[in-house]
Amino acid sequence: MFGINRRLKQNGVLGINRRNAQYIMRYNPRSLYPLVDDKLRTKQLALDAGMAVPELYGVVKSQYDVRRLADIVAGHNKFVIKPAHGSGGDGILVIDRTQNEKYRTCSGQYVPISTLKHHVSNTLSGQYSLGGLPDNAMIEYCVEFDSVFEAVSYRGVPDVRIIVLMGYPVMAMVRLPTRMSVGKANLHQGAIGVGVDLASGVTLQGVWGNSIINEHPDTGNPITGIQIPEWGKMMESAARCFELSKLGYLGVDIVLDRDLGPLILELNARPGLNIQIANCEGLHGRLQTVEKNVDPEASVDERLAFSADHFRASPDLFESRADDFGLKTESDANLSEHAAEVIDIRSKKASSSR
């Protein structure tokens, strides 16, 4: 235990306490949190700044308005229902097909409108919101992910997370849905985290659970060496979110639509730290590099050039650092055993929390 903690510190891995004290508290005034904690406000901020976001079909704000749901989704074969103040992917319901007044979820199950209304009602009551407070339900465009991800995603939509400090992108990863994550791009639920080279937008090796992998466990296709289309535009969008939100330290989530290109999905004032595992590199060193060289007058292009120059990936160091990060390389058979263990652990946790 102490050995791995020492190695993580030597590799510049940022822990929760240091993240909170040195970066969140220092760079993110609490008065600005509502701008990103409320996805409706974030969406409007992005639109006002001329940035692309998924189209909003409607908002349900009261239990009385739940009856309007059928009218809101009418004419849309696909759509997403999500809590305005949700976190960690909880409460997001993706409908990928509508047929004969039945709605197919990303798990493949067809449900009636009454099930969707029940979900929206739970959302309004605060079941999925931060702090359990009453919430609003958003119904928006369902992203058609780019074909580059088709072979390395199970049902759901992959997304890209970019950590930004004072407008300088410092680290990135792509999150790939799996069968275990039920089509959600959420690492805690079983999605894959794949590091991305900031300079080129090419994927590195992936991490699933505590294992380094090179292939998607469900599709069997390679997840390394993928050139993410329109990477420069994604980086620019992430950098511009500093001016958009005024938050110095934030996580920017972007999806790549096959027709619309990069879309800002949401911003996070308290981004998680698993991105370090996906890249097999600590954040602290990169953040310190920005702090030592930050130029308040630098343009977006200048900040992007700095990040590309200073934070190029070293793929050859990935596996050499695996042991320091408590990771291991497993065969496909062992990965299947690992997946079963994770599912079993999640089931036990769910049962114990009831």
Secondary structure in CASP SS format (residue, H / E / C, confidence):
PFRMAT SS
TARGET T0000
AUTHOR 0000-0000-0000
METHOD secondary structure of the structure
MODEL  1
M C 1.00
F H 1.00
G H 1.00
I H 1.00
N H 1.00
R H 1.00
R H 1.00
L H 1.00
K H 1.00
Q H 1.00
N C 1.00
G C 1.00
V C 1.00
L C 1.00
G C 1.00
I H 1.00
N H 1.00
R H 1.00
R H 1.00
N H 1.00
A H 1.00
Q H 1.00
Y H 1.00
I H 1.00
M H 1.00
R H 1.00
Y H 1.00
N C 1.00
P C 1.00
R H 1.00
S H 1.00
L H 1.00
Y H 1.00
P H 1.00
L H 1.00
V H 1.00
D H 1.00
D C 1.00
K H 1.00
L H 1.00
R H 1.00
T H 1.00
K H 1.00
Q H 1.00
L H 1.00
A H 1.00
L H 1.00
D H 1.00
A C 1.00
G C 1.00
M C 1.00
A C 1.00
V C 1.00
P C 1.00
E C 1.00
L E 1.00
Y E 1.00
G E 1.00
V E 1.00
V E 1.00
K C 1.00
S C 1.00
Q H 1.00
Y H 1.00
D H 1.00
V H 1.00
R H 1.00
R H 1.00
L H 1.00
A H 1.00
D H 1.00
I H 1.00
V H 1.00
A C 1.00
G C 1.00
H C 1.00
N C 1.00
K C 1.00
F E 1.00
V E 1.00
I E 1.00
K E 1.00
P E 1.00
A C 1.00
H C 1.00
G E 1.00
S C 1.00
G C 1.00
G C 1.00
D C 1.00
G C 1.00
I C 1.00
L E 1.00
V E 1.00
I E 1.00
D E 1.00
R E 1.00
T E 1.00
Q E 1.00
N C 1.00
E C 1.00
K E 1.00
Y E 1.00
R E 1.00
T E 1.00
C C 1.00
S C 1.00
G C 1.00
Q C 1.00
Y E 1.00
V E 1.00
P C 1.00
I H 1.00
S H 1.00
T H 1.00
L H 1.00
K H 1.00
H H 1.00
H H 1.00
V H 1.00
S H 1.00
N H 1.00
T H 1.00
L H 1.00
S C 1.00
G C 1.00
Q C 1.00
Y C 1.00
S E 1.00
L H 1.00
G H 1.00
G H 1.00
L C 1.00
P C 1.00
D C 1.00
N C 1.00
A E 1.00
M E 1.00
I E 1.00
E E 1.00
Y C 1.00
C C 1.00
V C 1.00
E C 1.00
F E 1.00
D C 1.00
S H 1.00
V H 1.00
F H 1.00
E H 1.00
A H 1.00
V H 1.00
S C 1.00
Y C 1.00
R C 1.00
G C 1.00
V C 1.00
P C 1.00
D E 1.00
V E 1.00
R E 1.00
I E 1.00
I E 1.00
V E 1.00
L E 1.00
M C 1.00
G C 1.00
Y E 1.00
P E 1.00
V E 1.00
M E 1.00
A E 1.00
M E 1.00
V E 1.00
R E 1.00
L E 1.00
P C 1.00
T C 1.00
R C 1.00
M C 1.00
S C 1.00
V C 1.00
G C 1.00
K C 1.00
A C 1.00
N C 1.00
L H 1.00
H H 1.00
Q H 1.00
G C 1.00
A C 1.00
I E 1.00
G E 1.00
V E 1.00
G E 1.00
V E 1.00
D C 1.00
L C 1.00
A C 1.00
S C 1.00
G C 1.00
V E 1.00
T E 1.00
L E 1.00
Q E 1.00
G E 1.00
V E 1.00
W E 1.00
G C 1.00
N C 1.00
S E 1.00
I E 1.00
I E 1.00
N C 1.00
E E 1.00
H C 1.00
P C 1.00
D C 1.00
T C 1.00
G C 1.00
N C 1.00
P E 1.00
I C 1.00
T C 1.00
G C 1.00
I C 1.00
Q E 1.00
I C 1.00
P C 1.00
E C 1.00
W H 1.00
G H 1.00
K H 1.00
M H 1.00
M H 1.00
E H 1.00
S H 1.00
A H 1.00
A H 1.00
R H 1.00
C H 1.00
F H 1.00
E H 1.00
L H 1.00
S H 1.00
K C 1.00
L C 1.00
G C 1.00
Y E 1.00
L E 1.00
G E 1.00
V E 1.00
D E 1.00
I E 1.00
V E 1.00
L E 1.00
D E 1.00
R C 1.00
D C 1.00
L C 1.00
G E 1.00
P E 1.00
L E 1.00
I E 1.00
L E 1.00
E E 1.00
L E 1.00
N E 1.00
A C 1.00
R C 1.00
P C 1.00
G C 1.00
L C 1.00
N C 1.00
I H 1.00
Q H 1.00
I H 1.00
A H 1.00
N H 1.00
C C 1.00
E C 1.00
G C 1.00
L C 1.00
H H 1.00
G H 1.00
R H 1.00
L H 1.00
Q H 1.00
T H 1.00
V H 1.00
E H 1.00
K H 1.00
N H 1.00
V C 1.00
D C 1.00
P C 1.00
E C 1.00
A C 1.00
S C 1.00
V H 1.00
D H 1.00
E H 1.00
R H 1.00
L H 1.00
A H 1.00
F H 1.00
S H 1.00
A H 1.00
D H 1.00
H H 1.00
F C 1.00
R C 1.00
A C 1.00
S C 1.00
P H 1.00
D H 1.00
L H 1.00
F C 1.00
E H 1.00
S H 1.00
R H 1.00
A C 1.00
D C 1.00
D C 1.00
F C 1.00
G C 1.00
L C 1.00
K E 1.00
T E 1.00
E C 1.00
S C 1.00
D H 1.00
A H 1.00
N H 1.00
L H 1.00
S H 1.00
E H 1.00
H H 1.00
A H 1.00
A H 1.00
E H 1.00
V H 1.00
I H 1.00
D H 1.00
I H 1.00
R H 1.00
S H 1.00
K H 1.00
K H 1.00
A H 1.00
S H 1.00
S H 1.00
S H 1.00
R C 1.00
END
